[in-house]
Amino acid sequence: MGILAILALPLLLVGISGIIYIYQSVRWLLSKSAVQNKVVVITDATSGLGKECSRVFHTGGARLVLCGRTWEKLEALYDALISVADPSMTYTPKLILLDISDINCIQDVAKEILNCYGCVDILINNASMKVKGAVQSISLELDKKIMDANYFGPITLTKAILPNMISRRTGQIVLVNSIQGKIGIPFRAAYAASKHAAVGFFDCLRAEMEEFDISVSTVNPTFICSYHRQPATGNWEASIWKFFFRKMAYGVHPVEVAEEVFCTVSSKKQEVLMANPIPRAAVYIRTFFPELFFAIVASGIREKLKTEEE
């Protein structure tokens, strides 16, 4: 009896691990079958997240159309993809030059994208531009540039591709957005505003496209980083501000987000929030207890300014 009691916990952990492994394997296989032979367009494919999305969808057997701002980086990504994948199981990616913030060129680029295979099955809006600073220090010109990259660019491309999907009555649009499309974080006003706008547009689009069997998904991670880093030290680190928002610094790796995007395409889940419990709680507190949320934000600003003065 004593031996059984000792072995119970390890056996339970092994059993749970086995179930999780089987679940993840089945989920991955279903996701792979959902993208195989599909025409998948990825914007800003040369970014950290774009590269990882390209990798998982290429391995999954999708017919990729990779968009990026510089031809050299697109070619490097192309070489990296074809060097590691089985050519008998994958398609050769097609490369398209696209600066998503250049609104005037998007219509022509969309025609070029559609000419690759004659259709688009899955559009992944991944391109994004960030800026950090106090509202009064960010020029209106930069505000507009952020809106072009994060809002007008993605919706212009989406609108250009949409008629093809509607005529075929099939398709999927994925927006890689941010938790800042749900809550505003100080010193990121322009970025948060653009992400809020994108959420509003794609929420409306989701409802409108239901009759055409076109699904719309948004994936909202916290800070996307290439490694997990510790926040810088400071006197205000011990405040309630740290408890709430400094946790945002513990971001998610591009590999994690890419795999979530891949699985979201299969499940056609409408919205995904990739966040640890602290920022996830912040989203709900902002919704149900806004006064508490604003008080915490204000407290953080005061403590930050006090620390900088000291």
C-alpha positions in Angstrom: 0.0 0.0 0.0 2.8 2.4 0.9 4.6 1.7 -2.4 1.4 2.3 -4.4 0.9 5.6 -2.6 4.5 6.7 -3.4 4.1 5.7 -7.1 0.6 7.3 -7.5 1.8 10.9 -8.0 4.6 10.0 -10.6 2.1 7.7 -12.5 -0.5 10.5 -12.4 2.0 13.0 -13.8 3.1 10.6 -16.6 -0.6 9.9 -17.4 -1.4 13.6 -17.7 1.7 14.2 -19.7 0.7 11.4 -22.1 -2.8 12.8 -22.5 -1.4 16.3 -23.2 1.0 14.9 -25.8 -1.7 12.9 -27.6 -4.0 15.9 -27.6 -1.2 18.2 -29.1 -0.3 15.6 -31.7 -3.9 15.1 -32.8 -4.4 18.9 -32.9 -1.2 19.3 -35.0 -2.3 16.6 -37.5 -5.7 18.1 -37.9 -4.1 21.5 -38.4 -1.8 20.1 -41.0 -4.7 18.5 -43.0 -6.6 21.8 -42.8 -3.8 23.8 -44.6 -2.5 21.1 -47.0 -2.7 22.4 -50.6 -4.3 25.6 -49.4 -3.1 29.0 -50.8 -1.8 30.9 -47.8 -0.7 34.5 -48.0 1.5 35.8 -45.1 2.3 39.5 -44.9 5.6 40.7 -43.4 6.9 37.2 -43.8 10.5 38.2 -43.1 9.8 39.4 -39.5 10.5 37.0 -36.6 6.9 35.9 -36.4 6.5 35.9 -40.2 9.4 33.5 -40.6 7.9 31.1 -38.1 4.5 31.2 -39.6 6.1 30.6 -43.0 7.9 27.6 -41.6 4.9 25.9 -40.0 2.6 26.5 -43.0 5.3 25.4 -45.5 5.9 22.2 -43.6 2.1 21.7 -43.4 2.0 21.5 -47.2 0.4 24.9 -47.9 1.0 26.8 -51.2 2.7 29.9 -49.7 2.7 33.5 -51.0 5.2 35.3 -48.9 5.0 39.1 -48.8 7.8 41.4 -47.5 9.4 44.8 -47.9 12.8 43.7 -49.2 13.6 41.2 -51.9 16.9 40.1 -50.3 15.2 39.1 -47.0 12.4 37.3 -49.0 15.1 35.3 -51.0 16.9 34.4 -47.7 13.6 33.1 -46.3 12.9 31.2 -49.5 16.3 29.5 -49.3 15.8 28.6 -45.7 12.4 27.1 -46.3 13.3 24.9 -49.3 16.6 23.8 -47.7 14.9 22.0 -44.8 11.6 20.8 -46.2 10.9 17.7 -48.2 10.3 18.9 -51.8 7.9 16.0 -52.5 5.7 17.1 -49.6 5.8 20.9 -50.0 5.2 23.6 -52.6 7.8 26.1 -53.7 6.9 29.5 -52.1 6.1 32.5 -54.2 7.6 35.8 -53.3 5.8 39.2 -53.5 7.2 42.7 -52.6 4.8 44.5 -50.3 5.1 47.4 -47.9 1.8 47.2 -46.0 2.1 50.8 -45.0 2.1 52.0 -48.6 -1.6 52.1 -49.1 -1.5 53.3 -52.7 0.3 50.1 -53.9 -1.8 47.5 -52.2 -4.5 47.1 -54.9 -1.8 46.3 -57.5 0.0 43.9 -55.2 -3.3 42.2 -54.4 -3.8 41.5 -58.1 -0.2 40.1 -58.2 -1.0 37.9 -55.2 -4.2 36.5 -56.8 -2.3 35.9 -60.1 0.0 33.4 -58.3 -2.7 30.7 -58.0 -5.9 32.4 -59.0 -7.3 32.4 -55.5 -6.5 32.9 -51.8 -7.7 30.4 -49.2 -6.1 31.9 -46.1 -4.9 35.5 -45.6 -2.7 36.0 -42.6 -2.4 39.7 -41.7 0.9 39.7 -39.8 2.5 43.1 -40.6 2.8 45.6 -37.7 4.7 48.7 -36.7 5.4 49.7 -33.1 6.1 53.0 -31.4 6.6 54.0 -27.8 6.5 57.4 -26.3 4.3 60.0 -24.5 1.3 61.3 -26.5 2.7 64.8 -26.7 6.1 63.6 -28.0 4.7 61.5 -30.9 4.0 63.6 -34.0 0.7 63.4 -35.9 2.7 62.2 -38.9 4.0 59.2 -37.0 0.5 58.6 -35.6 -0.8 58.4 -39.2 2.1 56.1 -40.2 1.3 53.7 -37.4 -2.4 53.7 -38.5 -1.4 53.0 -42.1 0.8 50.0 -41.1 -1.5 48.5 -38.4 -5.0 49.4 -39.6 -5.4 50.8 -43.1 -2.8 48.5 -44.6 -4.3 45.2 -43.4 -7.9 46.3 -44.1 -7.0 47.5 -47.6 -5.4 44.2 -48.5 -8.3 42.3 -46.9 -10.8 44.3 -49.0 -8.8 43.6 -52.1 -8.7 39.9 -51.5 -12.3 39.6 -50.2 -14.2 39.6 -53.5 -12.3 36.5 -54.6 -13.3 34.7 -51.4 -16.9 35.8 -51.6 -17.3 34.6 -55.1 -15.9 31.2 -54.1 -17.9 31.3 -50.8 -14.9 30.0 -48.9 -11.8 31.5 -47.2 -10.3 32.4 -43.9 -8.8 35.7 -42.7 -6.5 35.7 -39.7 -5.4 38.9 -38.0 -2.3 38.7 -35.8 -3.1 41.6 -33.5 -2.1 42.3 -29.9 -3.5 42.4 -26.3 -3.2 46.1 -26.7 -6.2 45.9 -29.0 -8.1 45.1 -25.8 -6.5 47.4 -23.3 -4.5 50.6 -23.6 -1.0 50.7 -22.1 0.5 54.1 -21.3 3.2 55.5 -23.7 1.8 53.3 -26.5 -1.2 55.4 -27.5 -0.7 55.3 -31.3 0.0 51.6 -31.3 -2.9 50.7 -29.0 -5.2 52.9 -31.0 -4.3 51.2 -34.3 -4.8 47.8 -32.7 -8.2 48.7 -31.2 -9.3 49.9 -34.6 -8.2 46.7 -36.2 -10.1 44.6 -33.6 -13.3 46.7 -34.3 -13.0 46.2 -38.1 -12.4 42.5 -38.0 -15.1 41.9 -35.4 -17.6 43.6 -37.8 -16.2 41.7 -40.8 -16.6 38.4 -39.0 -20.3 38.9 -38.6 -20.8 40.1 -42.1 -18.8 37.2 -43.7 -20.7 34.5 -41.9 -23.3 34.2 -44.8 -20.4 33.5 -47.2 -18.8 30.8 -45.1 -15.7 33.0 -44.7 -14.2 32.8 -41.2 -12.3 35.6 -39.5 -10.0 34.9 -36.6 -7.9 37.2 -34.4 -4.8 36.1 -32.4 -3.9 38.5 -29.6 -0.6 37.8 -28.0 1.2 39.9 -25.4 4.6 41.2 -26.3 6.2 39.0 -28.9 9.9 38.5 -28.2 12.8 36.4 -29.5 13.7 35.4 -25.9 12.3 35.8 -22.4 13.8 38.8 -20.7 13.6 40.2 -17.2 12.4 43.8 -16.8 14.9 46.4 -15.9 15.3 47.1 -12.2 14.0 50.3 -10.6 12.4 51.6 -7.4 8.9 51.4 -8.9 9.3 47.7 -9.6 7.7 46.8 -6.3 4.5 48.8 -6.9 1.1 47.5 -8.0 2.1 48.8 -11.5 4.6 45.9 -11.7 2.1 43.4 -10.6 -0.3 44.5 -13.4 1.7 45.7 -16.4 5.3 44.9 -16.0 4.3 41.3 -16.5 3.6 42.3 -20.1 7.4 42.2 -20.6 7.3 38.4 -20.3 6.3 37.9 -23.9 5.7 34.9 -26.0 8.2 33.4 -28.5 7.4 33.7 -32.2 7.4 29.9 -32.4 4.5 29.8 -29.9 2.5 32.4 -31.7 3.1 30.8 -35.2 1.9 27.4 -33.9 -1.1 29.0 -32.4 -1.9 30.7 -35.7 -1.5 27.3 -37.4 -3.9 25.6 -35.0 -6.4 28.6 -35.2 -6.7 28.1 -38.9 -7.7 24.5 -38.3 -10.1 25.1 -35.5 -11.4 28.4 -37.0 -11.5 29.8 -33.5 -12.8 33.4 -33.7 -10.5 34.9 -31.1 -7.4 33.8 -29.2 -5.8 35.6 -26.3 -2.2 34.5 -25.7 -1.3 35.9 -22.3 -0.2 34.8 -18.9 -2.8 35.2 -16.0 -1.8 38.8 -15.1 -2.4 40.5 -18.4 -5.3 38.2 -19.0 -6.8 39.4 -15.7 -6.2 43.0 -16.8 -8.4 42.5 -19.8 -11.3 41.4 -17.7 -10.7 44.1 -15.0 -10.8 46.7 -17.8 -14.1 45.3 -18.9 -15.9 44.8 -15.6 -14.1 47.1 -13.2 -12.9 50.1 -15.3 -12.4 52.5 -12.4 -10.0 50.0 -10.7 -8.1 49.5 -14.0 -7.7 53.3 -14.5 -6.6 53.8 -10.9 -3.8 51.1 -11.3 -2.7 52.7 -14.6 -2.6 56.2 -13.0 -0.7 54.8 -10.0 1.9 53.3 -12.3 2.4 56.6 -14.2 2.9 58.6 -11.0 5.4 56.1 -9.6 7.3 56.1 -12.9 7.6 59.8 -13.0 8.6 60.0 -9.4 11.4 57.5 -10.0 12.7 59.4 -13.0 12.8 62.6 -11.0 14.8 60.8 -8.2 
